[in-house]
Amino acid sequence: MMPALFFPPEWYPQSAVQLTWPHEGTDWSGMLDEVLPCFVNIAREVLKREKLIIVCSDAAEVRASLGAIDEAHLFLFEFPSNDTWARDHGGISLFVDGKPCICDFTFNAWGMKFPANFDNQLTFSLYAAHAFRPEVAYENCMPFVLEGGSLESDGAGTLLTTSECLLSVNRNDALSKEEIESYLMKRFGLKRVLWLDSGFLEGDDTDSHIDTLARFCDVETIAYVQPGEDLDDLHFEELRLMEQELQHFRTLEGKPYRLIGLPMADPVFFEGERLPATYANFLIINGAVLLPTYGSPKDEIAIKQLQLAFRDREIVGIFCMPLLKQHGSLHCVTMQFPESFV
């Protein structure tokens, strides 16, 4: 029986995924030819298995770029957008007394780092345009600032997150850790919050979103970025400490988590900056897991490791090197909606 407040995990059966399409008015201007194939590949893999919502500036152009697809599963909405990070400006799904509800939090571009005036309106715009089923409720959760990439739910009352992100300045800095935890527990019907205090990726604008570092695969399993073998790598110590924290975490039944290590991605640089390449930024969809790949021998290692966590799902690699150039990856550009939402 579903609890009064149920925050579904990503592996819960889905109705749809949202993408927000790149256009000339985003930071992708000047590299659209490079990044569009990545979005097309993600879209086509989703459409094989479930519905797809795309927020875009030109619906006809997007439809043409997708080629032969199941048109009945595609829903295009033309709204202005600042950027493409649907994971963070997208609505967060919750069941309230068994009924679907879209929670709309403030998106301020990871602490007012970038413009977000259009992106912050998209969830309500989609709701008002009937992108969701009539029975889906809308909950305005503003002014609380929250991004989907900072939350990992196991569907059983545990939330996994990072203190670096949720306690950062320019989000909810007027609130203490205890107040933020209390709010999250009440808002999502949680039993507890597991805070990771270590772990980061160079070039990450999100202040260490959990979806770049460690992910629930089921209620007993966490896949995470391992420290790697290079002791001189700037991530080594932080990832080692994060690994130790994960080893000390316990399930609600008091058992150690089954930990599945993902390789630390090979260093990637662009215009003198190291980019936040990570294999933890995968997307779970119906029957499959979409895994970002980077043209490295480590891609195959990551696929094999992730298959250990998802034995009943196909692991589909999607080349995501272009996404790194704007400091994100595959999970960052998507937002899933559970069944009965779309």
C-alpha positions in Angstrom: 0.0 0.0 0.0 1.3 3.4 -1.0 2.1 5.8 2.0 0.3 9.1 2.3 3.4 10.8 0.8 5.4 8.7 -1.7 8.5 10.0 -3.4 9.1 7.4 -6.1 12.6 6.2 -7.0 13.8 6.6 -10.5 13.2 2.9 -11.3 9.5 3.2 -10.5 7.5 2.6 -13.7 7.5 5.7 -15.9 5.1 7.4 -18.2 7.5 9.9 -19.7 10.8 11.8 -19.7 11.3 15.6 -20.3 14.0 17.2 -22.4 14.5 20.9 -22.8 16.0 21.3 -26.3 19.0 23.4 -27.1 18.7 26.5 -29.3 20.6 29.6 -30.3 19.5 31.5 -27.2 21.2 29.0 -24.9 24.9 28.5 -24.0 24.9 25.9 -26.8 24.9 28.6 -29.4 28.0 28.0 -31.5 28.1 24.3 -30.8 24.6 23.2 -31.7 25.8 20.9 -34.5 27.9 19.1 -32.0 25.4 18.7 -29.1 22.1 18.1 -31.1 23.0 14.5 -32.0 23.4 13.8 -28.3 19.9 15.1 -27.6 18.5 13.2 -30.6 20.1 9.9 -29.4 18.6 10.4 -25.9 15.2 11.2 -27.3 15.1 8.2 -29.7 16.1 5.8 -26.9 13.4 7.2 -24.6 10.7 7.0 -27.4 11.4 3.3 -27.8 10.1 2.7 -24.3 7.9 5.5 -23.1 6.5 9.0 -23.9 8.7 12.0 -24.3 8.0 15.7 -23.5 10.2 18.2 -25.3 10.3 21.9 -24.4 11.6 23.7 -27.4 11.7 27.0 -29.4 10.7 25.4 -32.8 8.6 22.3 -32.7 8.8 21.6 -36.4 12.6 21.8 -36.4 12.8 19.3 -33.5 10.3 16.9 -35.1 12.4 16.9 -38.3 15.6 16.3 -36.4 14.2 13.2 -34.7 13.4 11.4 -38.0 11.2 8.3 -38.0 9.8 7.9 -34.5 6.5 7.0 -32.7 4.7 10.3 -33.0 2.0 9.2 -30.6 4.6 9.2 -27.8 6.0 12.6 -28.6 4.7 15.8 -27.0 6.3 19.1 -28.1 5.7 22.4 -26.3 7.1 25.7 -27.4 8.2 27.9 -24.5 11.2 30.2 -24.0 14.1 28.7 -22.0 17.4 29.8 -20.8 19.1 26.5 -21.0 18.7 22.7 -21.2 19.1 21.2 -17.7 15.6 19.7 -17.2 16.8 17.7 -14.2 17.0 20.9 -12.3 14.3 23.1 -13.6 11.8 20.2 -14.2 9.0 19.4 -11.8 9.6 16.8 -9.1 7.0 14.0 -8.9 5.3 13.0 -5.7 2.2 10.9 -4.9 -0.1 12.4 -2.3 -2.7 10.0 -0.9 -2.1 7.9 -4.0 -2.7 10.7 -6.4 0.0 12.2 -8.7 1.4 15.6 -7.9 4.0 17.8 -9.6 6.0 19.8 -7.1 7.4 23.1 -8.5 10.3 24.5 -6.6 12.4 27.6 -7.3 15.1 27.1 -9.8 17.7 29.8 -9.4 20.5 28.3 -11.6 22.4 26.6 -8.8 22.7 29.7 -6.5 22.1 32.5 -9.0 25.2 31.6 -11.1 23.3 32.0 -14.4 20.0 33.5 -15.8 17.0 31.3 -15.0 14.0 33.5 -15.5 12.5 31.4 -18.2 13.6 28.0 -16.9 12.0 28.7 -13.5 8.6 29.1 -15.3 8.7 25.9 -17.3 7.1 23.5 -14.9 4.0 25.7 -14.4 3.9 26.4 -18.1 3.8 22.7 -18.9 1.1 22.1 -16.3 -1.0 25.0 -17.6 -0.6 23.7 -21.2 -2.0 20.3 -20.0 1.2 18.4 -20.5 0.2 16.2 -17.6 -3.0 14.1 -17.1 -6.0 16.0 -15.7 -5.8 14.1 -12.4 -2.2 15.4 -11.7 -2.2 18.1 -9.1 0.2 21.1 -9.1 2.0 22.1 -5.9 3.7 25.5 -5.8 6.7 24.8 -3.5 8.4 28.2 -4.0 10.3 30.0 -2.6 12.2 26.9 -1.5 15.1 26.3 -3.9 15.6 22.7 -4.9 16.9 20.9 -8.0 16.2 17.3 -9.0 19.9 16.5 -9.4 20.4 17.0 -5.7 17.9 14.3 -4.7 18.1 10.5 -4.7 15.1 8.7 -3.4 15.0 4.9 -2.6 11.2 4.9 -2.6 11.2 3.6 0.9 11.7 6.8 2.9 15.4 7.4 2.5 16.8 10.4 0.7 20.5 10.6 -0.3 22.0 14.0 -0.9 25.1 16.2 -0.4 25.6 18.9 2.2 27.8 20.8 -0.2 24.7 21.5 -2.4 21.8 21.7 -0.1 23.6 23.8 2.4 25.2 26.1 -0.1 24.8 29.9 -0.1 22.3 31.5 -2.4 19.9 28.6 -2.3 18.3 28.4 1.1 21.0 29.9 3.2 18.6 31.5 5.7 17.8 27.9 6.9 19.9 25.6 9.0 20.8 22.0 8.1 18.2 20.9 10.6 15.5 23.1 9.2 16.3 22.0 5.6 16.2 18.3 6.6 12.9 18.8 8.5 11.4 20.5 5.4 12.5 17.7 3.1 11.2 15.0 5.4 7.8 16.7 5.7 7.5 17.6 2.0 8.4 14.2 0.7 7.2 12.0 3.5 10.7 10.8 4.4 11.9 8.7 7.3 15.5 10.0 7.1 18.1 11.9 5.1 21.6 10.5 4.4 24.0 13.4 3.9 27.3 12.9 2.0 29.8 15.5 3.3 32.6 14.5 0.8 33.0 14.1 -2.9 33.2 16.6 -5.8 34.0 16.9 -9.5 36.1 19.7 -10.9 34.1 21.9 -13.2 30.7 21.0 -11.6 28.5 24.2 -11.4 25.9 22.4 -9.2 27.9 22.3 -6.0 28.2 18.5 -6.0 24.8 17.3 -7.1 24.3 13.7 -5.8 23.6 12.5 -9.4 27.2 13.1 -10.3 28.6 11.1 -7.4 26.3 8.3 -6.0 23.0 6.8 -7.1 20.4 4.5 -5.6 19.9 1.5 -7.9 17.4 -0.2 -5.5 16.7 0.0 -1.8 19.9 -1.9 -1.0 22.3 -0.9 -3.8 24.2 2.3 -4.4 26.4 2.9 -7.5 29.1 5.5 -6.9 32.2 7.0 -8.4 35.3 5.3 -7.1 38.5 7.2 -6.3 40.6 5.7 -9.0 44.2 4.7 -8.9 45.9 8.1 -9.4 46.8 9.3 -5.9 47.8 12.7 -7.3 44.4 13.3 -9.0 42.7 16.3 -7.3 39.6 14.1 -6.7 41.3 11.2 -5.1 41.0 12.2 -1.4 37.5 13.6 -1.6 36.2 10.4 -3.4 38.0 8.2 -0.9 36.3 10.0 2.0 33.0 9.7 0.2 33.5 6.0 -0.3 34.1 5.6 3.4 30.9 7.5 4.2 29.0 5.2 1.9 30.5 2.2 3.6 29.3 3.4 6.9 25.7 4.1 5.7 23.1 1.4 6.6 19.8 0.5 5.0 16.6 1.0 7.0 17.0 -2.6 8.0 20.4 -1.9 9.4 22.4 -3.7 6.7 25.4 -2.2 4.8 24.5 -1.1 1.4 25.6 -3.2 -1.6 28.1 -0.7 -3.2 28.9 -0.9 -6.9 31.9 1.1 -7.9 31.9 3.0 -11.2 35.3 4.1 -12.7 36.4 7.6 -12.3 36.1 8.9 -15.9 39.3 9.9 -17.7 40.1 13.6 -17.4 38.5 15.8 -20.0 39.6 19.4 -20.7 38.0 22.1 -22.8 39.4 25.6 -23.1 41.8 25.0 -20.3 39.1 23.8 -17.8 38.6 20.3 -16.5 35.1 19.1 -17.1 32.9 17.0 -14.7 32.9 13.7 -16.6 31.1 11.0 -14.6 29.5 7.7 -15.2 27.1 8.2 -12.2 25.0 10.6 -14.3 22.9 7.7 -15.8 19.1 7.8 -16.4 16.9 4.8 -15.4 13.9 4.4 -17.8 11.5 1.6 -18.5 13.5 -1.5 -19.3 16.8 0.3 -19.7 19.5 2.5 -18.2 21.0 5.2 -20.4 24.6 5.6 -19.5 26.8 8.5 -20.6 29.9 7.5 -22.4 33.0 9.5 -23.4 34.9 7.5 -26.0 37.2 5.9 -23.4 38.0 2.2 -22.6 36.4 2.9 -19.3 33.0 3.2 -21.0 32.9 -0.6 -21.2 34.0 -1.0 -17.6 31.2 1.3 -16.5 28.6 -0.6 -18.6 29.6 -3.9 -17.0 29.6 -2.5 -13.5 26.2 -0.9 -14.0 24.8 -4.2 -15.4 25.5 -5.7 -12.0 23.1 -3.3 -10.5 20.4 -3.6 -13.2 20.5 -7.2 -14.3 17.0 -7.0 -15.8 17.6 -3.8 -17.8 19.5 -3.1 -21.0 22.4 -0.7 -20.4 22.5 1.7 -23.4 25.6 3.8 -23.8 25.1 7.3 -25.3 28.1 9.4 -26.3 27.9 12.6 -24.1 31.2 14.3 -24.5 29.4 17.4 -26.0 27.3 17.8 -22.9 30.4 18.1 -20.8 31.3 21.3 -22.5 28.5 23.0 -20.6 29.4 21.2 -17.4 26.7 18.5 -17.4 25.9 15.1 -18.7 23.0 12.7 -19.5 21.0 12.7 -16.3 21.3 16.5 -16.0 19.3 17.1 -19.3 16.4 14.7 -18.4 13.6 14.5 -15.9 11.4 11.4 -15.6 7.7 11.3 -14.7 6.2 8.2 -13.1 3.3 6.3 -14.6 -0.1 8.0 -14.4 1.5 11.5 -14.8 1.6 11.9 -18.6 
